[in-house]
C-alpha cells in the first residue's frame, strides 16, 4: 500500500505540469476562430498537434491539454504565415487537427460604439437642447 502511494504521488504531480509549452512571439498575432467563420479567409493548410494527455495511468487535466494544443497550433500556424486557426475536430488522445488561414483585412474588427447621427453629439451623456417657444 505504501509503495503504491509513493508511486502515485509523483505521477499525480507530473500530471499537473504544463511541460514548458509556450507561445512563440510570432504566434501572438495568430487568433483562434472559435466561432468557425473563416469563409472570407484563404486556407493555407492543416496542422495536427499532439501533447501528452496522460502520465502513466493518470489523465492530465483536460483544460490544460486543450490550452497546450491551441498554443502549439498557433505556433505552427505562425510558421505557415497564417493569422487565424480554427479547430477542425475535438481533441482525441492528446491530438487535434486545426485549419490554418490567412484572413488579413477580413479579420473581424473590434466592436465599437455606434456612430451618432448627424447633428448629435458623439460623447455619451451630452445632449443638444433647443429652446421651447411659449414657455
C-alpha positions as CSV (number, residue, x, y, z in Angstrom):
1,X,0.0,0.0,0.0
2,X,2.7,2.4,1.0
3,X,4.8,1.7,-2.2
4,X,1.7,2.3,-4.4
5,X,1.1,5.6,-2.7
6,X,4.8,6.6,-3.2
7,X,4.5,5.9,-6.9
8,X,1.2,7.7,-7.4
9,X,2.2,10.9,-5.8
10,X,4.9,11.8,-8.3
11,X,2.7,10.7,-11.2
12,X,-0.1,12.9,-10.0
13,X,2.2,15.8,-9.6
14,X,3.6,15.4,-13.1
15,X,0.0,15.3,-14.4
16,X,-0.3,19.0,-13.4
17,X,2.7,20.2,-15.3
18,X,2.5,22.3,-18.4
19,X,5.5,20.7,-20.0
20,X,7.1,24.0,-20.9
21,X,4.8,24.7,-23.9
22,X,4.9,28.5,-24.6
23,X,3.5,30.8,-27.2
24,X,6.2,32.0,-29.7
25,X,6.4,35.7,-30.4
26,X,5.3,35.3,-34.0
27,X,2.2,33.3,-32.8
28,X,0.9,36.1,-30.6
29,X,-0.8,37.6,-33.7
30,X,-2.5,34.4,-34.6
31,X,-6.1,34.4,-33.4
32,X,-8.4,31.4,-32.9
33,X,-11.7,31.4,-34.7
34,X,-13.8,29.7,-32.2
35,X,-17.0,30.7,-34.0
36,X,-15.7,28.8,-37.0
37,X,-16.4,31.5,-39.6
38,X,-13.5,31.6,-41.9
39,X,-15.5,31.9,-45.1
40,X,-13.7,35.1,-46.2
41,X,-10.2,33.7,-45.5
42,X,-7.7,31.9,-47.6
43,X,-7.0,28.4,-46.4
44,X,-3.2,27.7,-46.1
45,X,-3.4,24.2,-44.8
46,X,-3.9,21.9,-41.9
47,X,-1.8,21.2,-38.8
48,X,-2.2,18.4,-36.4
49,X,-0.6,18.9,-33.0
50,X,-0.2,16.5,-30.1
51,X,0.6,16.6,-26.4
52,X,0.7,14.1,-23.6
53,X,-2.8,13.6,-22.3
54,X,-1.8,11.1,-19.6
55,X,1.1,10.4,-17.5
56,X,1.2,6.6,-16.8
57,X,-2.3,5.7,-15.6
58,X,-3.2,9.3,-14.7
59,X,-5.1,11.5,-17.1
60,X,-3.9,15.1,-17.3
61,X,-6.3,18.0,-16.8
62,X,-8.5,18.3,-20.0
63,X,-8.4,22.2,-19.9
64,X,-4.6,22.2,-19.8
65,X,-4.4,19.7,-22.6
66,X,-6.7,21.8,-24.7
67,X,-4.8,25.0,-23.9
68,X,-1.5,23.4,-24.9
69,X,-3.0,22.1,-28.1
70,X,-4.1,25.6,-29.0
71,X,-0.7,27.1,-28.2
72,X,1.0,24.5,-30.3
73,X,-1.4,25.1,-33.2
74,X,-0.9,28.9,-33.1
75,X,2.9,28.3,-33.1
76,X,2.7,26.0,-36.2
77,X,0.3,28.4,-38.0
78,X,2.7,31.3,-37.5
79,X,5.4,29.3,-39.3
80,X,3.0,29.0,-42.2
81,X,2.3,32.8,-42.1
82,X,-1.3,32.2,-41.1
83,X,-3.1,34.7,-38.9
84,X,-6.0,32.6,-37.9
85,X,-6.6,29.0,-36.8
86,X,-9.8,27.0,-36.4
87,X,-10.2,23.7,-34.6
88,X,-11.3,21.0,-37.2
89,X,-12.3,18.4,-34.5
90,X,-12.3,17.8,-30.8
91,X,-9.1,16.6,-29.2
92,X,-8.7,12.9,-29.1
93,X,-5.9,11.1,-27.2
94,X,-3.9,14.3,-26.9
95,X,-4.1,15.1,-30.6
96,X,-6.1,17.7,-32.5
97,X,-6.3,18.9,-36.2
98,X,-6.5,22.6,-36.9
99,X,-7.1,24.6,-40.0
100,X,-4.6,27.5,-40.8
101,X,-6.0,30.5,-42.6
102,X,-4.8,33.9,-43.9
103,X,-7.7,36.3,-43.2
104,X,-5.7,39.6,-43.4
105,X,-8.1,42.6,-43.8
106,X,-11.1,40.3,-43.5
107,X,-10.5,39.8,-39.8
108,X,-13.4,41.0,-37.7
109,X,-12.9,44.5,-36.4
110,X,-13.2,45.0,-32.6
111,X,-16.7,46.2,-31.6
112,X,-17.1,49.9,-31.5
113,X,-19.7,52.3,-30.1
114,X,-22.4,53.2,-32.7
115,X,-21.7,56.3,-34.8
116,X,-24.0,59.2,-33.8
117,X,-26.5,60.5,-36.3
118,X,-25.7,63.9,-37.9
119,X,-26.3,66.8,-35.6
120,X,-25.9,64.7,-32.5
121,X,-23.0,64.8,-30.1
122,X,-20.8,61.8,-30.1
123,X,-19.9,62.0,-26.4
124,X,-22.1,59.9,-24.1
125,X,-24.1,61.9,-21.6
126,X,-24.1,65.1,-23.7
127,X,-27.4,66.2,-25.2
128,X,-28.3,69.1,-27.6
129,X,-31.1,71.3,-26.3
130,X,-33.4,73.6,-28.1
131,X,-35.4,76.5,-26.6
132,X,-39.2,75.8,-26.5
133,X,-41.3,78.8,-27.5
134,X,-44.1,79.9,-25.3
135,X,-42.6,78.9,-22.0
